[in-house]
């Protein structure tokens, strides 16, 4: 495996990094876990020997020891509240997943190796800015051939569904502007209200490449967290880990009994190759803060209930169609009292009796934007927004603080 693809640099650099990482050594001392430390250094040393072609024996035993260590770490991570757990344990989890992946790949178990990488990315934590786990997963994906012959692609995937607007007390159609200059963009921001920009992301490779077929072909083996349920406020809402190809096959290319959605996920930190398909917007140079980039991918009918975010947002519609219904940050939209939902309204604006439950709803003004491929919507800080997918849809949101 190590000779068939250009993996040596990733493997050698990654293993050397984990072998000499002070944070891991200090973590073992700080957490008084000598036994786990001994197992870790044993599997790391053996894996280094395999990569250097000095030792071929003991791979199964090393994989078994990796699983023992991962189970032990997992129990530690899940004792008490997630945020109170020493970050070392999640960093250790990711590094062991990398080591396990190297051994699995050497046995030709590429799908299992990719899954191990993804578990490290989802459940673990990075040690600085290293990207060894992501790079290894990207390389392994090249070795897995996803058979597309049995996948029936529907021609109407991006056909916009005509969904009637719910009853709105007063309506404003969000204005559009064609490819504004930075100076014009700054002027538009001063209004403090939403606007749509046209022809500003048409040059993105994603505009031509991203489709269900493309995602299955190149990234189908990757495992991602999927939200299950019509809304995160639902009593039956849950999350599930699915391979991207299984999610697309069961929820995008066919009708499923349950609604599933890849929502508000930093996918580019997980599948780094996808990041090559988008280009940072020049408008965001106005922010001195880090840009938070999230992805949204799902079938028609997915809904994000009325809520607001603590960021300014440039919402880029890459594939398919979406509808935004927005309300001013100054409107009282009756947020939930629980601290976990304090940015989410109790109002279901698609319910016919919303005005009966909330009489002041009739005094609000709704701003409506129907987005198609290539549209970029500016959502001001703390503006309330309800979002519905009108087709299969892939979107990228860019949050920043001004």
N, C-alpha and C positions, 0 to 999 in steps of 0.2 A: 504493500500500500504506500509506503513512504517513498518508493522510487517511481510510482506511476503518476503522481501529481506533485506539484511544487509545494510540498508541505514542510520540508525540513526546517526552513527558517522559522515558520510559525511554531513548530513543535519544539525545536531547540531553544528558541528565545522564551517560549512560554514555560517550559520545564525549568530553565535556568532561573527565570524570574521567581517561580514558586519555591525553588530550592534555596534561594538566597533572600527571600522576602522577610524583612525584619518584623513587619506587622504580624505575620503568621507565627514567627518564633516568639514574639512578645505575647501574643494571644494565648499560646499554649501555657506559658509561664503564669500569665495573669489569671487564667481560668483553672489552674491546677489540674491539667488533664494530661499527665505524662503518658498514660497508656494510649490515648488517642494520638498523641504526638509521635510515639514510637511506630504505630501502625502507619501513620501518614508518611513518615520519612522512609519507611520500608517500601511502600508502594511507589513512592516517588523515585527512590534509587533504582528499583527494578525497572520502572518505565524508562528511565534514562538509559539503562543498559539496552533495552529493546530498540530505542530510537537510534542508538549508536551501533546497532547490529552486533553487540557483544554478547547478548543473551536472548534466547528465544523461549526459554522454559518459564513456566510459572505464570503465564498470562491469566489462565482461568482462576488461579488462586488469588492473583492481584485484583481481578474484577470482583471476586467474592469478598475480599477485604475492603474494597471500595464500598461495596453495598453495606457491609457491617458498619463502616464509619459513617456513611450517609444516613443510615437509620438512626444511629446514635445522635448525630448532629440534628437531625430532623426532630427528634424527641426534645432535645434541648431548646430548639427554636420555638417549639409550640408549647412550652411551659410558660404560663403567664401571658401578658400582653405582648404582641409582636414588637411594639416600639420600645419595650423595656429590655429586650434581649440584647446582649453585647453584640455589636456589629461583627465582631470577629467570627462568630459562628456562621453567619451568612456568607462571609468572605471565604471561610474554610470550605463551606458547602460548594461554592462555585469552583474553587480550585480542585477539589476532589472529583467533581463532575468532569472537569477538563482531563484529569489523569485517567479516569475511567473511559472517557471517549477515545483517548489515544490507544488504549489497550483493546477496546472493542473494534476500532477501525483496523488495527493490525490483524485481527481475526477475520476481517472482511464483513463484519456486522455493521455496515454503514448506517442503516436506519436506526439501530439501537444507539450508535455513537452520536448521531444527530440529536436523538431524544435526550441523551445525557447532557449534551451541550445546552439544549433548550431549557431543561430543568434547572441547570446552573444559572442561566440567564434570568429565568422567571423567579426562582425562589432564593437565589443567592444574591450576593452584593459584590461590586467590583473593588479591587485594591488599587485605587487611583484611576488612571485613564486607560489602563491596558484593555486590549481588544482581542486577546488570544482566543477566547471561547467563541466569539462571533466569527473570527477569521477561520477557525477550524470548521465550524458548522457550514460556512459558505463553501469551503473546499469540498467537504464531504457531500454536499448537495449535488456537486458535479458528477459524483459517482453513482448517484441513484437515478435510474431512468424511470420516470413516471409515464406509464402507458396511457396515452390520451385517446387511443382508438375506441375505447368503450364509453367515452364521455360524450354525451350528446349535447352539443352547444345550441342553444336556442337563439333564434334571430331577433327575438323581441326583448332581450335582456335589458336594453337601455331605452326601451319605449316608455315614455312618461305616462304614468297613470293619472287620469283626470279625477282628482279627489276634490270634491266641493269644499270650499272654505267653511269652517264652522261659523256659527253666528258670532259676529264681531260688532261691538257697539259703535265703533268708528274706525275707519280704515285709511291708511296712507300707504301707497305703493312706494317702496324704497327706490330712490332715484339711482340712475346708472351714469357712469362717466367712462369714456374710452381712454385707456392707458394714460392716466394723469402723470404729469411730471412730479418730481419730489416736492417742488414748490406748491403745485396745485394740491397734492395729497395733504400737505401740512395745512393749507387753507380749509380743505374739507374736514379735517380733524377738528378744527376750531368750532364747527357747528355742534359737535357732541352728539350727532345723530348718525344712524347707519347709512351706508351707501355701497353700491356694487361697482366694482371695477372690471371692465372688459379688456380682453387682449393683453393681459399682463403675465399670464403663465402659459400661453400657447406654445412657447419655445421649450417648455419642460419636456424631456424625453418621456416622462410618465404619461403625458397626454396622448401619445401614440402607442405606448407599450402596455400600460396597465389594463388588464382585463382578467376575468376569471381564468381563461385558458392560459394566459401568460403566468399568472401566479401559481397555478398548479404545475406547470411545466418546470419552472425554475425554483420554486420555493415550497412545493407541495408537501415535502417531508417535514417541514418545520412545524413545531408545536407551539400554539399560541393560546392565551386566555380568552375565552368567549363568554359573553354575558348571555344567560338564558332567561327569557321572560320579556313581557311586553314593555316593561319599564322598571328602572331600578327602585321605584317606590312600591312596586308590587310585592305582595306577601309571598309570592312563589318565585321571586327573582333569585337566581343563583349564578354561579360561575362554573365553567368546565374547561378543562384543557383538551384541545382537539388539534389534530394535524390539520394544516391549512387545506390540504386536498380533501379531507373528510368534511370539513366545515363547508367548503364550496360545493361539493357534490351533494350534500344532504340539505343544505339551507339556501344555497344560491341557485343551483341548477335544477332544483326540485322543490316541491312544496313540503314543508315539514309541519308536524303537529305543534311544535314549539317555536317561538321566535328566538333567533340567535343573532348576536351582534358583536363584532369586534369594535369596542367603543372606548374612546379616550385612552388609547394605548400608545406608548412611545415606541412604535414598531421599528423606527429607524435605529434605535439603540439595541434592537434585538436582531433584525435582519438588515445588517448594515449595507448590503448590496442595493437595497431599495432606495437608500438615501442618494445614490448616484443619479436617480431618475428625477430628482427635484433640484431646483436652484434657488438659493436664498433670495428673498425679495429685497431689492435695494431700499424700499421704504422702511424696512426694519432697522436701518442704520441709525434711525433717530433714537433708538433705545440703547442705553449703556448696559442693560441687564441681559442675562442669558435668555435666548428665545426657547420657549418650551413648545416642542412640536409633537402633536398627537395625530393618530390616524383613526379613521372611522370607516368601517367596511361592513356592509350587510345587505340583506334583501329589501325589496319594497315593503313598506309598512312598518319599518322600525321607527320608534318614537323616543325622543328625549323629552321628558316632561318639562314644563315651564320652570326655568331656573336661571341663575346668573352666575358669572365667573368673576374671579378676583384679578382678571387680566383684561387688557385690550386684546382683540382677536381679529386676525385676518384669516377668514375661513375660505379655503381654496377647494372648489368643486372640480375634481379631476375626472370622475367617471360617473355618469348617471345624473339623477335629478333629486333635489331636496327643496323643501319649503320651510322657511323661517317665519314665525310669527313673533314679533318682538314688542316689548313695552318699555317705557322709560324707566330708568333707574330710580326716578323720584316717585313712581307709582307704588302704592301699597298693594302688593300682590299676595299678601297673606302667607308669608313663609311658614314652614313647619317650625314648631318650637324646639324639637329635638336638635341638639347641636350637630348631629351627623347630617341633618337635612335642612339646616338653617338657610342654605342658599337655594332651596327648592320650594316652589309655591304649592299651597294646598289646592289651588284651583286646577281643575281639569277643563281647559278652555275648549276642548272638543265635546264636552258633555252638554246636552241641551238644557240642563237645569243649572248651569253655572251661575246665571244671574239670580236665580232663586236662593242659592246657597250664599252668594256673595253679592248683595244688592249694589255695592259700589262699583261692580264690574262695568255697569252701563256707562260710567263716567270715564272709562279708559279709552285711549287711542292705540290701536294696533298698527304696527308697521309690518308689512308683508313683503317677502322677497322669495320668488321662485327661482332657484339657481339651476343652471345647466352646466355642461362641461366647459371649463375655462373661466367661469365666473369666480370672482373673489369678493366676498362680503366682509365689510368692516362692521364688527359688533363692538360697540363702545363698552368700556368698563362698567360692570354691574348692570348692564341692560338685561332685562328679562327676555329669555328666548325659548320658544317651543319649536322643536325640529321634527319633521316627518320626512322619511324617504319616499319619493314618488316612483322609484325604480331601484334596481340594484345600484348601489352607490359606493364610491370610494372617495373619501374627502380627507384633506389635510388641514388641521388648524394650527396656526402659529400664534401663540400667546406671548405677549410682552407687557412690560410695565413701563409706562411713559414717564 
